[in-house]
Amino acid sequence: MTFENGRVLDLSEPRIMGILNITPDSFFPGSRFLDIPVALDKALEMLENGAAIIDIGGESSRPGAEKVESKEEIARVLPLIKQLRSKRPDAVISVDTYNSETASAALSEGADMINDITGLRSMKMIEAVSENHAAVVIMHMRGDPSTMSRMTDYRDVVGEVSSWLFERARRAIDFGVDPDRIILDPGIGFAKSAEQSIEILKNIEKFKKMGFPVLVGHSRKSFISKITGTPVEERLEETISISTYLYRKKVNIIRVHDVQEHGRIFGILKTLNPSGEYWGE
């Protein structure tokens, strides 16, 4: 995937997206950074440790999170985007937002990608992505973070989510979004029960067959506690186990909090099986 500015995101093998939240209330305390110099150091550290993308968020999307006005969201994320772009002109920067004003401001300051949890619900967001020739992550979610936990009534969660994502991608293309810059995310934990999230993970190959790169964000999420009972601070091992599974399934982008640990593990996996063609299934 090549951007207008010449930066390249090679998705020929699984890549790490590092989570960096400029928020006081994201669900994992270890991802919260309000001090911009500290956040910048963390972003640079993530890049050195194997992140191919830095995903900057200015509003929490945890269940029940309060909405943030776009003016405040812009004030949170823009200083980091400017400083990171200055320090690392080659870095691929994503912004986790569903506000078109935030997206436009971020893209004008050098961001490459918009990670939209509402799946391009807003026509203004489609326009912002299209006009700036940006990449976009289209994620599946019903409702919003305050209501999504009550919207888990699916007859076939894999089929319904994959169909919805494909339709959203086609709609985006119809309105001018470059099809080569679309990434699909089934939205683990967003309007899905723990069992439904696990079902999606078990069938992740079906999402890869839709013809677009796939992103999965499972890191330290609450569905893990349904399996092991661990609190968010203790879910690193479980997260890495799922990430290894996704790596072996050749998921294109794996979005995580703990970049250093994932970089090491993915390095070992690549060394053991450079081609990635056979994992013994």
C-alpha positions as CSV (number, residue, x, y, z in Angstrom):
1,M,0.0,0.0,0.0
2,T,1.6,3.3,-1.2
3,F,0.5,6.7,0.0
4,E,0.6,10.0,-1.9
5,N,3.7,11.1,0.1
6,G,5.7,8.1,-1.0
7,R,5.4,6.2,2.3
8,V,4.8,2.5,1.9
9,L,3.0,0.0,4.0
10,D,4.0,-3.5,3.0
11,L,1.2,-6.0,3.8
12,S,2.8,-9.0,2.2
13,E,3.2,-10.4,5.8
14,P,1.4,-9.6,9.1
15,R,2.2,-6.2,10.5
16,I,1.9,-4.7,13.9
17,M,-0.2,-1.6,14.6
18,G,0.8,0.0,17.9
19,I,-2.0,1.5,20.0
20,L,-1.3,5.0,21.5
21,N,-4.1,6.8,23.2
22,I,-4.1,10.5,24.1
23,T,-6.9,9.9,26.5
24,P,-7.5,9.7,30.3
25,D,-10.0,6.9,30.1
26,S,-9.0,4.2,27.6
27,F,-9.8,0.7,29.0
28,F,-6.1,-0.3,29.4
29,P,-4.2,2.2,31.6
30,G,-0.9,1.3,29.9
31,S,-2.1,2.8,26.7
32,R,-3.0,6.2,28.1
33,F,-0.7,9.2,27.4
34,L,-1.7,12.8,27.9
35,D,1.8,14.3,28.0
36,I,2.9,14.8,24.4
37,P,6.7,14.4,24.9
38,V,6.1,11.1,26.7
39,A,3.6,10.0,24.0
40,L,6.2,10.8,21.3
41,D,8.9,8.8,23.1
42,K,6.4,5.9,23.3
43,A,5.6,6.2,19.6
44,L,9.3,6.2,18.6
45,E,9.9,3.2,20.9
46,M,7.0,1.3,19.2
47,L,8.5,2.0,15.7
48,E,11.9,0.8,16.9
49,N,10.4,-2.4,18.3
50,G,8.6,-3.4,15.2
51,A,5.4,-1.4,14.8
52,A,4.6,-0.7,11.1
53,I,1.8,1.7,12.0
54,I,1.1,4.0,15.0
55,D,-2.6,4.3,15.7
56,I,-3.3,7.5,17.6
57,G,-6.6,7.9,19.4
58,G,-8.1,11.0,21.1
59,E,-11.3,9.4,22.3
60,S,-11.9,6.2,24.2
61,S,-14.1,3.6,22.5
62,R,-14.5,1.4,25.5
63,P,-18.1,0.4,26.4
64,G,-19.8,3.3,28.1
65,A,-17.2,5.8,27.2
66,E,-18.2,9.4,27.1
67,K,-18.1,11.2,23.7
68,V,-15.4,13.8,23.1
69,E,-16.1,16.9,21.0
70,S,-14.0,17.0,17.8
71,K,-12.3,20.3,18.9
72,E,-11.0,18.5,22.0
73,E,-10.1,15.4,20.1
74,I,-8.1,17.5,17.6
75,A,-6.3,19.3,20.4
76,R,-5.2,16.0,21.8
77,V,-4.0,14.2,18.7
78,L,-2.6,17.0,16.4
79,P,0.5,17.9,18.5
80,L,1.6,14.3,18.5
81,I,1.0,13.8,14.8
82,K,3.1,17.0,14.0
83,Q,6.0,15.9,16.3
84,L,6.0,12.3,15.2
85,R,5.9,13.3,11.5
86,S,8.8,15.7,12.1
87,K,10.9,13.0,13.9
88,R,10.0,10.1,11.6
89,P,8.9,11.2,8.1
90,D,8.8,7.6,7.1
91,A,6.3,6.5,9.8
92,V,2.8,5.3,8.8
93,I,0.4,7.2,11.1
94,S,-3.2,6.2,11.7
95,V,-5.8,8.2,13.6
96,D,-8.5,6.3,15.5
97,T,-11.5,8.6,15.0
98,Y,-15.1,8.7,13.6
99,N,-15.2,12.5,13.5
100,S,-14.7,13.9,10.0
101,E,-13.3,17.2,11.3
102,T,-10.7,15.3,13.3
103,A,-9.9,13.2,10.3
104,S,-9.4,16.1,7.9
105,A,-7.2,18.0,10.4
106,A,-5.1,14.9,11.1
107,L,-4.7,14.1,7.4
108,S,-3.7,17.7,6.6
109,E,-0.9,17.4,9.3
110,G,0.5,14.2,7.8
111,A,-1.5,11.3,9.0
112,D,-1.9,8.5,6.4
113,M,-4.8,6.4,7.6
114,I,-8.2,6.8,9.4
115,N,-9.3,4.0,11.7
116,D,-13.1,4.5,11.8
117,I,-14.9,2.4,14.4
118,T,-18.3,3.3,12.9
119,G,-17.3,1.9,9.5
120,L,-17.7,5.1,7.4
121,R,-21.2,5.7,8.7
122,S,-20.7,9.5,7.9
123,M,-20.7,10.7,4.4
124,K,-18.4,13.6,5.5
125,M,-15.9,11.0,6.7
126,I,-16.0,9.3,3.3
127,E,-15.4,12.6,1.6
128,A,-12.4,13.4,4.0
129,V,-10.8,10.0,3.2
130,S,-11.5,10.3,-0.5
131,E,-10.3,13.9,-0.9
132,N,-7.1,13.2,1.0
133,H,-6.4,9.9,-0.8
134,A,-6.0,8.3,2.6
135,A,-6.2,4.7,3.7
136,V,-9.1,3.7,5.9
137,V,-10.0,1.0,8.3
138,I,-13.7,0.1,8.0
139,M,-14.7,-1.5,11.3
140,H,-18.0,-3.2,12.1
141,M,-20.0,-1.9,15.0
142,R,-23.6,-1.6,15.8
143,G,-24.8,1.5,17.7
144,D,-22.0,3.4,19.6
145,P,-19.8,2.6,22.6
146,S,-22.6,3.6,25.0
147,T,-25.2,1.2,23.4
148,M,-23.3,-1.5,21.6
149,S,-23.3,-4.0,24.4
150,R,-27.1,-4.4,24.0
151,M,-26.9,-5.0,20.3
152,T,-25.5,-8.5,20.0
153,D,-28.5,-10.3,18.4
154,Y,-27.1,-12.1,15.4
155,R,-28.3,-15.2,13.6
156,D,-25.0,-15.7,12.0
157,V,-22.4,-13.3,13.3
158,V,-19.6,-14.3,10.8
159,G,-21.9,-14.1,7.8
160,E,-23.7,-10.9,8.9
161,V,-20.5,-9.0,9.8
162,S,-18.6,-10.0,6.7
163,S,-21.5,-9.0,4.4
164,W,-21.9,-5.7,6.2
165,L,-18.2,-5.0,5.8
166,F,-18.2,-5.9,2.1
167,E,-21.2,-3.6,1.5
168,R,-19.5,-0.7,3.3
169,A,-16.4,-1.2,1.3
170,R,-18.3,-1.2,-2.0
171,R,-20.2,2.0,-0.9
172,A,-16.9,3.7,-0.1
173,I,-15.5,2.8,-3.5
174,D,-18.6,4.1,-5.2
175,F,-18.0,7.5,-3.5
176,G,-14.4,7.8,-4.5
177,V,-12.3,5.9,-1.8
178,D,-9.4,4.1,-3.4
179,P,-10.1,0.3,-3.2
180,D,-6.4,-0.3,-2.7
181,R,-6.5,1.7,0.5
182,I,-9.4,-0.1,2.2
183,I,-8.8,-2.3,5.2
184,L,-11.6,-4.3,6.9
185,D,-11.9,-4.9,10.7
186,P,-14.6,-7.2,12.1
187,G,-14.7,-5.3,15.3
188,I,-13.8,-7.8,18.1
189,G,-15.8,-6.8,21.2
190,F,-17.8,-4.1,19.5
191,A,-21.5,-5.1,19.6
192,K,-20.4,-8.7,20.0
193,S,-20.5,-11.0,23.0
194,A,-17.4,-12.9,24.1
195,E,-18.7,-16.0,22.3
196,Q,-19.4,-14.1,19.1
197,S,-15.9,-12.5,19.2
198,I,-14.3,-15.9,19.5
199,E,-16.5,-17.2,16.7
200,I,-15.2,-14.4,14.4
201,L,-11.6,-15.2,15.4
202,K,-12.1,-18.9,14.6
203,N,-13.4,-18.0,11.1
204,I,-11.0,-15.1,10.3
205,E,-10.2,-16.7,7.0
206,K,-13.7,-15.9,5.7
207,F,-12.9,-12.2,6.2
208,K,-9.6,-12.5,4.3
209,K,-11.4,-14.0,1.3
210,M,-13.3,-10.7,0.7
211,G,-10.4,-9.3,-1.2
212,F,-9.3,-6.5,1.2
213,P,-6.6,-6.5,3.9
214,V,-7.9,-7.4,7.3
215,L,-7.1,-5.8,10.7
216,V,-7.9,-7.5,14.0
217,G,-7.9,-5.6,17.3
218,H,-8.2,-8.0,20.2
219,S,-5.5,-6.8,22.5
220,R,-6.3,-7.2,26.2
221,K,-10.1,-7.0,25.5
222,S,-12.7,-8.2,27.9
223,F,-13.7,-11.3,26.0
224,I,-10.4,-12.8,27.1
225,S,-11.6,-12.7,30.7
226,K,-14.4,-15.1,29.7
227,I,-11.7,-17.7,28.8
228,T,-9.2,-17.1,31.6
229,G,-10.8,-14.8,34.1
230,T,-7.8,-12.4,34.1
231,P,-8.1,-8.6,34.6
232,V,-7.0,-6.3,31.8
233,E,-3.5,-5.7,33.3
234,E,-2.8,-9.5,33.2
235,R,-3.9,-10.3,29.7
236,L,-0.6,-10.1,27.9
237,E,-0.1,-13.8,27.5
238,E,-3.6,-14.4,26.2
239,T,-3.2,-11.5,23.8
240,I,0.0,-12.9,22.5
241,S,-1.5,-16.3,22.1
242,I,-4.3,-14.9,19.9
243,S,-1.8,-12.7,18.0
244,T,0.3,-15.8,17.2
245,Y,-2.8,-17.5,15.9
246,L,-3.7,-14.5,13.7
247,Y,-0.1,-14.3,12.5
248,R,-0.3,-17.9,11.4
249,K,-3.6,-17.1,9.6
250,K,-1.8,-14.3,7.8
251,V,-4.0,-11.5,9.1
252,N,-2.6,-8.4,7.6
253,I,-2.6,-6.0,10.5
254,I,-2.6,-7.0,14.2
255,R,-3.5,-4.1,16.5
256,V,-1.9,-4.3,19.9
257,H,-0.8,-2.4,23.0
258,D,2.4,-4.4,23.7
259,V,4.5,-3.8,20.6
260,Q,7.9,-4.9,22.0
261,E,6.7,-8.3,23.0
262,H,4.9,-8.8,19.7
263,G,7.9,-7.7,17.7
264,R,10.1,-10.3,19.3
265,I,7.6,-13.1,18.9
266,F,6.8,-12.3,15.3
267,G,10.5,-12.2,14.6
268,I,10.9,-15.7,15.9
269,L,7.9,-16.9,13.8
270,K,9.3,-15.4,10.7
271,T,12.7,-16.9,11.3
272,L,11.2,-20.4,11.8
273,N,9.0,-20.2,8.8
274,P,10.2,-17.4,6.4
275,S,7.7,-18.1,3.7
276,G,4.7,-18.5,6.0
277,E,3.3,-21.0,3.6
278,Y,3.0,-24.0,5.9
279,W,2.2,-24.1,9.6
280,G,1.2,-27.7,10.0
281,E,-2.5,-27.4,9.9
